[in-house]
Amino acid sequence: MLPLSSLGRFFLYNQPTDMRKSFDGLQGLIHNHLGMNPLSGDVYIFINRRRDRIKLLVWDRSGFWLLYKRLEKGRFERLFSTKTHAVEMSYDSLVMLLEGIELNAIKRRKRYHRSAEF
């Protein structure tokens, strides 16, 4: 079963990433550059400089999942910035990014969101 759900947290590494990096290299970026714990269960997203490849790394209690997508045509939206190393994304934004929908063109209507605290 794929470890992605709308209940998780998603962090886009906000710098172009060398796609030759695998589990250990991406864990190093998460730990050293983001100061986060790769074993948290959060999903970490990496995009290459040409923006035609994306990797998602997530821990699921017994090991890492590495999901990799290569576009045959087109590019992922440019979200890179020099202000921060990571941007938290919603599940909806991740799905739209993967499908090629321009995130800045989306108009979100107000919806009820239950707080995490009870």
N, C-alpha and C positions, 0 to 999 in steps of 0.2 A: 504494500500500500504506500502511495506517495505521501511524504510527510508535510504536505502543504495544506493549510486550511485558513479560513478567514480569522481564526482565533489567534494565530501566531503573530509575531512581530517580524518585520522585514526591513533590512538595512541595506541600502545601496552604497557600496564603496564608491566614493565620488571622485575617483581618479582612474584614468585608463589603466587596465591591468593586463599583464603578460599572460596570455591564455595557455602558455606552456606550464604555468603553475598548476599543481594538483592539490591534493588534500593538505599536505604539510605546508606548502608554500602559501596557500590561501589562509590556513590557520595562522601562519606567521603575520600576515597582513592584518587579520582581525585582532590578534593579541597585541602586536607592536604598534600599529598605526591607529587603530580604533580604540585600543585600551579596553576591549570587550572580551568576554569569555566565549570561545567557539563552541563550548559544550553546553551552552545555555538553552539550546533548542530553537533559538532565533534563526531566521533564514538570512544569509548574507549573499548579496548579489554583486557580481563583478562583470564589467563590460570592457571589451578591448578598445584600443585607440581608433580602429576603423569602424567601430560600432556595428559589426556584423556578427559578433559572437558574444554569448552571455553564459555565465556559469552561476549556479546557485549552490551554496554549501549549507548543509543543515545537519545537526546531530539529532538522532532519534532514540536515545537510551542505550543502544548497543553498537552504534557505529555511525559513520558519516555517510550521507548521501551527497553525491555530486551530480547535479543536473546540468547538461550542456546543450545549448542550442546554437546552430550555425545557420544564418540566413543565406539562402541562395540568391536572393535579390532584395535590395533595400537595406535600411539601417535602422538600428534602434534609436530612439529619440535621444538627443544630447541633453544630459542632465548634469554634466560635469561642472564643477565650480571649484575655485581655489579657497573658498571661505571655510569649508568644513571637510572632514575626511569621510563622513557618512551622512546619509539622509534617510530618515525613517519614512517608509512608504506604507500605504495601506495595501491589503490584499487586492482590492479592486484596481489600484494603480499599477500593481505588478502585472496583473492579468492584461490590462490595457497596454502596458509597455511591451509585453511579450507578443501581443496581437498587432502592434504597429499603430495604435491609436495615439494621437498627439494629446498629451496630458494637459497642456495649456489651453486647448480648445474645448475642454470638457466643462460644462456648467453643472455644478452639483446643487441639487435642491435640498432644503433642510429636511432632516430626518431625525427621529428620536434615536438616541444612543444611550443605552443603559450604562451607568458607571460600573467600574470593576469592583467598587467597594459595596458591601451590603449593609 
